Amino acid sequence: MLAVSSRDIAVILRLSASVQWLLQNQEGSPVHAMPSIAAHLREQGLLPKWVERLLLTQPALFDRAFERLFAQVCARNSG
């Protein structure tokens, strides 16, 4: 099981909208530059290596995990 720190969650939340936009082109398919973009974000310390791997190898799983985490954070902050 992966341990997800609050820093990881904060990074994911801050970058999610940008990553989602970067992952899609006009037709909704992945952009070919995404591996380079993800590597650059990781090298800058903005994207944990495990998130980079997940984005590149299993984007649908990333989407589901992000939606679940985001819902948990929203519920925690609203309650």
C-alpha positions in Angstrom: 0.0 0.0 0.0 1.3 3.5 -0.9 1.6 6.0 1.9 0.2 9.3 0.8 1.3 12.3 2.7 -0.6 15.5 3.1 2.1 17.2 1.0 1.4 14.7 -1.8 -2.3 15.4 -1.6 -1.7 19.1 -1.7 0.6 18.7 -4.8 -2.0 16.6 -6.5 -4.8 19.0 -5.8 -2.8 22.0 -7.0 -1.7 20.3 -10.2 -4.8 18.4 -11.1 -6.5 20.9 -13.2 -3.3 21.7 -15.1 -2.4 18.1 -15.6 -6.0 17.3 -16.8 -5.8 20.1 -19.3 -2.3 19.0 -20.4 -3.3 15.4 -20.8 -6.0 16.1 -23.3 -5.9 17.6 -26.8 -8.9 18.8 -28.8 -10.0 15.3 -29.5 -9.7 14.2 -25.8 -6.7 11.9 -26.4 -3.4 12.0 -24.4 -0.9 14.6 -25.6 2.4 12.9 -26.8 4.5 15.3 -24.8 3.0 14.2 -21.4 6.0 12.0 -20.5 8.3 15.0 -20.9 6.0 17.3 -19.0 5.6 14.8 -16.1 9.4 14.2 -16.0 10.0 18.0 -15.8 7.4 18.5 -13.1 9.0 15.6 -11.1 12.5 17.0 -11.6 11.3 20.4 -10.3 9.9 18.7 -7.2 6.3 19.4 -8.1 5.2 15.8 -8.9 6.1 12.8 -6.8 7.6 9.9 -8.8 4.7 7.6 -8.0 2.2 10.1 -9.4 4.3 10.5 -12.6 4.3 6.7 -13.1 0.5 6.5 -12.4 -0.3 9.4 -14.8 1.8 7.7 -17.6 0.8 4.1 -17.1 -2.7 4.2 -15.7 -4.4 7.6 -16.3 -7.9 6.2 -15.7 -6.7 4.9 -12.3 -5.2 8.3 -11.5 -8.5 10.0 -12.3 -10.5 7.6 -10.0 -8.0 8.0 -7.2 -7.9 11.8 -7.6 -11.8 12.0 -7.5 -11.9 9.8 -4.4 -9.2 11.9 -2.6 -10.7 15.2 -3.7 -14.1 14.1 -2.4 -12.5 13.1 1.0 -10.7 16.4 1.3 -13.8 18.4 0.4 -15.9 16.4 3.0 -13.2 16.9 5.6 -13.0 20.7 4.9 -16.8 21.2 4.8 -17.6 19.2 7.9 
